[in-house]
Amino acid sequence: MSDHPYSRESQLPPPEQGAAKKSKSSPVLLGVAAVAVVALIAGASFAFFSRYNPFGDPEPDYAQTPNQSDVMDFSGLGQDMHLNGAPLTADAGKTSPEILRFIGSTTSILTRVGDGDQPAWTVSIPHQDIDTGETEPLDEALDPDSTEDISDDGKKLAGTPTACRVSGEVVQCGDRAVALSDGSMTTAESKADVDPDPASSRVPLDVDDEGTVTGPDDQTYDGLSLDPDAHASMIAGAQAGETGPWVVSDGQTLAAVDSDSVLWTQDLEPSAAEVTGLGDKRVAPSWAVVDSVLIIGTSDGVKGLDASTSDQLWGVSAPADGFAVAGSKLRIQHDGAVSSFDFMDSADDESVAADKGFDESISALPTPNLPSEDDIRNAKLEVPPACSDLTMAEGAKQDFTDGKTAEGEYGESIAINDVTTSLAAPKPMVAIDFVCYPGGNWVTDSVGIYDQKLDLVTSIEPWSADSDVQKLADFNRSIVSAVDMTGPYMTATVNNIAVFGNEDYNAAERTAEAELRFAWTKGGYEPQDVLFTADGATVRVPEVEEVQKFVDAAAKGDDDTAGAMATDAVMRDLDTIIGDASANPPMTYRELALHDGTEVDTCELIGVVDEEYGDYTMSNGVGLMEGIGGFGTDSIEAGDVICGLKGPGETIDPDDEGSWYAAHLLLKGNETGAVKVYSVSSYTG
């Protein structure tokens, strides 16, 4: 990263930046626990996706080694994301688009592979039902000083990945409908009718407490014993009256049985459970049975076995973190690269080794054809709109000389801090980090995204009033310390963000930073995730819709639901009488702040708070009528979250000086974005 072109001496003292720090979630391990997995080995025509072929074209041969066809660059995805092969159910008679699904710790990412094996669009689908842990004391898992063993081997998914299916012209994930055409997301009229337990099996096999496997007629299988805590997962949908064979595994032993006998058994490689996704009932495994070929993965690659004999038919040698079978394609993910192999093109050998893209015959990870950095620093560029307004830049384009515009009357100017080039969406692009200086002691950064001709395509300005992430924190005077633009993803590391404990003047140090993740869709970068780091803690601001669930439950008296999202102290104090006990009904915080019809208007990281009176203004410009936390800030920590509430029929208008939040919630910040309310406050008059 180059030195910032403007001195921060006027903002005493500048935050220590140094090398850009990336917040990285630990890898999600899907195969830790021993798990029984049951699958129906279907007849000769089963495929993961419909292979309806009205023109008689050649069919893929899953019994032969597939040849490599391409490599896709997904290194901007994040290290905690793993390719998963859970099937999407398509309408009968239609060929399913190839949707790749990556599962991370708190969210899943869907990508549609379009022409030329390039991502056509990418969306993020947050996990459902994230467990917040114990309510009193606050979940120790959220405590960065906790001594509990949280090694990689003991980590689990946070929440349940939302089940998805193809329905008509959309992919529906829970109550979100993603258009197949462009990836645009809307709220569906009803939730998708999908299996609520994606890894459970409906094949007629069971494993009892002693580890004995029982068949559909209560018959047992001599010599076959599985982990009694294992659960069953299916590969193919069970058909009534079928007699097998079925494949079953507990993550250590792999076996095939029919209606009355064991056909074969073999030891399963230790990494197979992790790479294939065996071990967590919330996730459908990636293994598949296609035309009587069992496809299963390990850390060394993917192989196809004859389901009747367990003989290996073929193997693809490649380091693997995850894999998926979709149509005629086998996709294998490792270190940000997704290699594609095509069953329509069979290799002559029984095994092949993956090429990560350095073979010129494979068009992978091409080098962008872009102007040089020197040309960029001396070009005429259209700057991002908020930066242009802040610096009072005149004209659609600004002339840069050695990376800086001419100074205005008050010293205002714009400077190029850094240039990042990459292949994105999928054409060559360049990201320019601008330092926007209006004069005085105010300075902030913007990022402009340009094409090969240096025409502005889109911009990332988190501090802009029009920004989709502006409401999550006080991004004013934020500084971009790093930009990574790889494949369809862009990550911007932003620091100098104000949080609780910082002071409220322009030159004050702002101690938080954020990692903003975007995905290319519809000709621009759409926000996918924002992860803050404040005082050593990592925090995601909960979605307003998730906080609304607490408000609705508390308003209806559903304290079991509300209590799972709040501390015991909050639930105990909701019905504490405020003021005159003889009033009918007596005033309580439930009646005052959480009555029926109350809406959560916005949630954000708590910024600078007046230490004496607790005065606080939200990032949208609307203040609190009551001091934050009820005039008490002793329990607030850097990284905590505040949500402003509006009552039934109430209007919140940031442009109206008389608009206030009469009630608000304080939430304990945590990495998963789980709702954990520890204070309910309201103006009492």
N, C-alpha and C positions, 0 to 999 in steps of 0.2 A: 504494500500500500504506500503510495507517495505521501509526502508531508502535506498537511492541509494548507492550502494557499493563504489562509487568513490566520493571523496570530490570535490565540485565545486569551491573550493577556488581559484583554478588556473584560473577560468573563471570569474573573478571579475565583478560585484557581481552576484551570481546565481539568476535566476528568482525565484520568490516566487511561489512554487508549491502548497503545502498544499494538501487538498483533491482534487481529480480529479473533474473538472467541466465539466458537460455534456451540450452541447447546445441542447435545446429541443424546437422544434417548437410547437406552441400552436395547440390544436386539430382543425381539419378542421370541421366546423359545416355546414352540408349540408342541414339543414332544418330550417333555420332562417326565411326566407321570406315566406309569404303565397303564396302557389303555387297550381294551378289547375292541377290535374293529371288525365288523361283519359286513360282507358285501355279497350281493347276488351276482354270480357270473352269468350274464345274460346269453341269449342265443346269438346266432351268427350276425345279426344286423344292428346290435346296439352301438350307439356312438354318443359322445358327450353332447354334441349339438346335432341337430337334425341334418342329415346328409341327403335330403330330398334332391333328386337329380333328374329333372324332366328331359334332359337332352342326351342322356346316355354317356356323359363324359366318364373318363377313367375314375375308378374309386380309389381312395387311399388304401394302402396295404399296411396295416398295423403290425403284421407279423414280420415285416422286413425293416432293416435298419434305415431310419430316415436320414436324408442328407441335409447339411446345413444350408440355409437359404439367406440368412441375414443376421445382423446384430443391431439391436436398438440401444441407444444411449439413454439410460435412466439414472445416471449418477447424481442428478440433482434431486432424487427422490427422498433421500434420507436413509441412514444406516439401519433404522429400526423397521423398515418396510420389507416384507417378504412376499414374493409372488405366491398366490394361492389358487388352486384349481377348482374351487367350488363351482358346480355347474349353474348356469342360468337357464331356466326353463323357457323355451321359446314357443311361440304359437305353432301349432301343427302345420306342416306344409311350407314353412318358411325357413330359409337359411339364417341362422343367428349371426349377427355381427360379432366379430371377435373382440370381446371385452376382457382386458387384463385387470385382475384385482390384486392389489397389494394390501396386506394387512399390517398395521403398525400397532403401537401400544394403546393409542386412544382414538385412532381414526383409520378408515380404509380409503384407498385411492383407486378409483376406476378410470381406466384409459381405454378408449376405443382405438383399435389399430386400423388405420385407413389405408389409402393407396400407398404402395411402395413400402409397406410395413413401417409406416410412420404414425405417431400418435395424432389422431384427428382432434381429440379433445380429452381433457382430464378434469375430474371433479373429486372433491374430498367428501366422504360420508362419515361423520363422527359416530363413534360407538354409542350404543344405547345402554342405559341402566348401569352407569359407572358406580361401583360400590364406594361409598364414602367412609366405610368402616364404622367404628364405635362412635357414639355421639357424645359421650362424656367419660374420660376426657377426649379432646379432639384426637382424631385418628393419628396414632403415632407414626403411621407410614408417611404422613405429610410433614413430619418433623425432621429437618435436615440433620439434627444432632442425634437422632435415634440410633441406638446401638444394635437394633435388630438386624440380623443377617439378611442382607438383600443382594446376595450374590446372584450372578446371572442364572445359575441353576435353580434359583428359587423364585424367579420373577414370573408373573403371569400377565395375561392381558388385562387391561383396565376396561371393564364393561364388556358388552357383547357386540361383536361386529354385526352390523345390520344385514339381515338376509336380503338378497336381491334377486329379481327375476326379470326377464324380458317379457313385456306385455304390450302388444301392438307396436307403436312407434316410440316407446320409452323403455328405459330400464327403471323399474320401481324398486327402491330400497326403503323399506318401512313406509313412511308417509311422504317420501321425496320421490318425485318423478323426474328422471333425467332424459331429455330428448335425445334419441339416437342420432339425429341429424347434426346437432351442433353442441350437445352437452349442456344446454341451458336447463336450469333446475327450477321446478315449481313444486308446490304442495299438492299432493294427490288428494282426491276426494275421500279415499279410504286407504287404510294400510294394505299392503300387498298380502295376498293369501299365500304365505310361505311357511315352511316347516319352522316352528319356533325353536326347535332344538336341532340345528343342522347336522350334528354329528351322531344323533341317535339313529337306531336301526329299526326298520319295520320288517326285516327278514325274519323268518321263524327260528331264530337261534337265541339262546339266553345263556348267561354265565352266572351260576349261583355263588353263594358265599364261600363255598369250598373250592371254587375254581373249575367246577365241572361244567362242560358245555352241553346244553340240552337242545335237541332238535324239535321240529314242529309237532311230532307225535310223542313228546316227552322221552324220546330215546336219548341215551348218553353215548359219548364217544370214548371208548377205552383208550387209555394212554395219552389223552389230550387234556392237559390242565393249564388253565390260564389264571392270571392275577385276579383274585376275587373282587378287587376294587375297580377292575376295568369296565368300561362301558362299550356298547356296541355301536359301530358306525357303518353305514352302508356305502357301497360304491354305486350300485345301480338300484333302481326301484324294484321292489319285490313284486312278483306276480302271483296271484292266488292259484294254488294248486301245483306250483312248481316244486320240484324235488331236489334242487341244487344243480351243480355244486355251488358251495359258498366258500369264500375265503375269510378266515378269522385270524386276528392277531392281537396280542396284548402289548405290542411294542418291542417284544423280545422274541417271541415265537410266531412264525407265519405258517398257517396250515390251511388246507382245503378239505372240506367234507361234503358229502352228499347227504341224502335223506337218512342213511343208516350206517355210514362208515367213514373213517378217515382216509382220504385219498393220498395226502402227502403232508409232510411237515419239514420245516427248515428253520435254522436260527436266522433271526433278522439282524442285519447290521445295526449297531447302536445309533448311527446317525439317521437311519431311515425314518424313525419316529419324528425327529425334528424337521427334516426336509420335506417329508410327505404330509406333515401336519397331524400326526397321530398323538393324542395325549390331552387334548382339551375339547370337551364336548360342545363348546360354543363355536367351534370352527369345523366346517366340513373338510375332511382330508382331501389332498390333491390327487390321490391315486385314482386310477380309472381302469375299467375293464371294457375293452373295445374289441369286438369280433373275437372273443375268447382269449384275448391277450391282456394280462395283468401288467399295468404300467406303474412302476413304483420308483421312488427316488432315494438316493443317499447323498452324503456330502461329496462323493466322487463322481456323481452323475445320475443318469436315469437308465433303467433297463426294462425290457419287456419279457415277461415270463409266460410260458404256455400254462394257462390256468388249470388244465387237466393233469399236467405232469410236473410242473414247477421247473421244467427245463428252460434255460435262458435262451431266448430267440435272438436277441440283439442287445446292444449296449451303446450308450452315448457317454463317452468319458469327458466330464467337464466339472469343475468345481461348482457346487450347487448350494444356494441358500433357499431356493424354492423352485417349483415348476408347475406347469399347467398344460393340459391337453385341451385344445379348442379346435374343432373341425379337423382339418388334416394337419394341423400344426402342433408341434411340441415346443413349448417355450421353457427355457432354463435360465434362471436368474442367478447372477453372482457378481458382487462388487459393482453394482450399478449398471451392469450390462445384461441385457436379455437377449440370449441367442435363440434363433428360430430354426427349427428342423421340420422338414416337410415329408409327410408319409406318402405324398404323391410322387416323390422322387426318391426311390430306394437306392441305397448304397450297395456296392458289390460285396463289401466285407460285413462280417457279423458285428463289428464294432467300429465306431468313428470317434475321433477326438474333436472337441469344439475349437474353433478358431475365434478368438475374441475380436477380430476385425482388422487384423494387420495384413491379411491376405488381400491383395488388390482386387481379386475376383469378387470380394464381398463388399458391397457399398455400405460401410458402416463408419460412423463417427467422422464424417468428411470435414475438411478444413474450410472454415468460412472464407468467402472472397469479400474482404472488407478493406476500406481505406486504412492506411497506416495511422498510428497514433499521432504522429507529427502532423499529418494532414488534418486529422480531427481537431487538434488543438489550434489550428489556424484556418478553420472553416467558418462558414456563415451558417449558423444553426438556429432553428426554432427551439426555444427553451421551454421547459414545462410551464404550464399556465400559472400556477400559484407562485412559482419562482419569479416569473415575469411580472406579475402584479406586485409582489412584495418589493421588488427592486425598481419599480416604475420604469421597466424597460420599454422603450418605444420601438414600434415596428414589429412585424411578424417574425423577423429573423435578426439575430445579433451577430456582429462580426467579432470573432475571437482572434487574438494575437498572442501567441505563446500561452494559450490556455486561459486568457482573461479578456473580458470586455473593457472598453474605456470607462473610466470612472465618471459618474454623474456629478451634479451640482453639490450633493451632500456626501460624496464619496461612495455612493452606491455602485455596485458592480456585480458581475457574475463570473465565477472562476470554475474551470474544470479541475476537479480533484483527482479523479481516476477514470480509466476506461477499461471496460470488460467486453471481450468479444466471444461469441459462441454461435452454435447452430441451435435455433429455437423455432419450433412450431411450423414447419421444420426448416425455414429459410435462414440464411446468415443474418445475425443481428448484432448490434453493439449497444451496450448500456453505458451511459455517461453519468457519473456522479458530479452534480453541480453544487457549488457553495454559493448560496444566495445571500448577498450582503446589502441590506438597505441603508447602511450607515449606522453610526452609534455603536452600541454594544450588543446588537441583536444579529445573529447569524444562524442560518439553518440550511439543510441540504435537501436537494431533490434529485431524483434519478429519471433521466429521459431514455427511452428505448427507441433506437433508430434502425432503419433498414440499410441496405448496401449503398443507397444513394444519399444517406444521412438525412432522410426525411423522418420527422418525428412520427412514430407509430402510436405510442402510449407513454404514460409517465407514472411514476410511483412517488407520491408526495403525501406521506402519512399525516402530516400536520395540516394539510389542506382541509377546508370545511367540507369539501366534496368527497373526501377520502372515505372508503369503506371501513378503514381501521382507525380513523381519527377519534372515534368515540370511545376507544378502548383505553386510552391514556392521554396524558398531556405530551404530545409530540412536538410542541413548539420548541424551536431552537435545537431540534434533534440533529444528530450527526451520523451520516452513513459511514461506517468504518470498513465495510466489506460488501461486495456484491458477487454472488456466484450464479452464473447463468448457464445451465447445462441441460441439453435436451429440452423438454417442454416446461421445465421448472426454473424458477428464479428464487434465490434466497438473498434477502438484504439484511445485514446485521446493522442495527441502529442503536446508538447509545446517546447519552445526555438526555435521558427521559426522567421527568420529575416524579418522585414517589414520596410517600409519607416519611417525614424526617428531614426532607430537603427544605431549603429556605426559598422565600418567594421574592426574588429580585433577579433581574436579568443576568447579572454576573455570577449568580450562585451556582455551585456545582450541582449537577443533576446525576444521580448515581445509578439509575436503572438502565438496562439495555433490552433490546427485543430482537428476536429472529423472526422476520416476516417471510412466510413462504407463499409463493404465487405459482399458478399454473396457467399455461397459455391456452386460451380458449376464445373463440369468436373474434380473433384479431387483436387480442389484448391480454394482459396478465390479470387474472382474477385472484383475489386473496383466498388462500386455502387454510392457513393456520398462522397464529401469532403466539409465540412463546416468549414470555418475559423472564428476565433474571433480575431479582431485586434483593439486595442484602444477602446474596448467596442462595436464595430460594428460587426455584423455577415455577412459573405461574402461567396458567391459561385462564383468561377471563371466561366464566361460564356463559353459555348462550342464554339470552333473555328468556327463551321458551322453556329452558330447564328451570330457571328461577321461578318462572310463573307457576310451575307445578307445585312448588312449595306454597306460594301465596294462595293458590286455589284450594289446596288441601287444608291449609290452616283456616281459611274463610269458611269452609264447609264443615269444620270440626273433625276432619279426617286426620287425627293426630298421629296415627301409625305411619301414614305416608309422609306427613310433614316432619315428624320426628326423625325420620331417616335422613333428612336433609338439614337438620339443625341440632344444636346442642341441647342437652337436657335443661340447662338454665333458661334458654329461650322458650322452650315449650312450657316450662314451669311458670315463667313470668308473663306469658301471653294473657292469662286471665287474672293477673293481679289487678286489683281495683286501683284506679288513679283518681285522686281527689275525693269527692263526696261519695261516701259509700251508700248514702240513702237514695241516690239517683236511681231511676227506673227506666231502662236497665242501667246498672252502674257502668261507668266508663272503664274500659280495659284497652290494652294495646291491640288485642284481637279486633275489638269493635272499632277502634280508632284508625288503625293502620292497615288491617288485613280483612276488612269486611268484604262481602260478596261484590264482585265487579271491579275490585282493585286490579290495576295493571302494572306490570313491570315495564317502565318506559326505557330505561337504559342501564347498562352495567359497565363499570370501568375500574381500572387499577386506581387505588386511592392515591391522589397526588399531594400537593402541598396543603397543609391544614394550619389554620391560625391556632397557635398553641394556647393562647389565652382564652378565647371564646369558642373555639371549635368551628368558626365560620368556614364554609367550604362551597366552592362553585364547581359544578360538573364541567367536563370538557366541552359540553354543548353550550356553555354560557349560562345555564340555569343554576341558581343557588339553592341551598337548603334553607327552609324556614326555621328548622330546629338545628342547633349545632350538631355537628357530626357525632354520632354515638351518644346523643343526648347530653351534649356539653362535656362529655368525658372521652378522652382519647387514650387513657392508660392502656387499654387492651389492644389498640391498633398496632400493627406491625407493618413494616415495608413489605409490599407484595400482597396486602389484603385488598379486597374488592368492595366497592360500594355500588348499590343499585337504587336508583330513584324510582319512587312509586307515584302513580297518579290515581286518584279516586274515580268512581263512576261519573262519567260526564265531564270530568275535569280536562282542561286543555293545557298542555305544556308548550309554550311558544318561546324559543330562545331569543326572539326579537322583541319580546315584551318584557320591559323591566319589572313589571308587576307579576311575572310568572315565577313560581317557586315550587319546589318539591316539599310538600308538607310532611311526607313520611319517607323513610329510607331504610335499607337493610345493609348490614355489614357482613361480609363473608370472609372466611379464612381462605387465603390463596393457596392453591395446590397445582401440581403439574398436570393433573388429568382434567382440570376444569370442572371438577365435581362441585355440587352445591353444598356448602356447609355454612349455614347462617349462624352467627354468634351474637347478633344484636338487631333488635327491631326498635326503631325510634320514630317518634311522631311529634309534631307540634301540638301542644295541649292547650294553647291559649294562655 
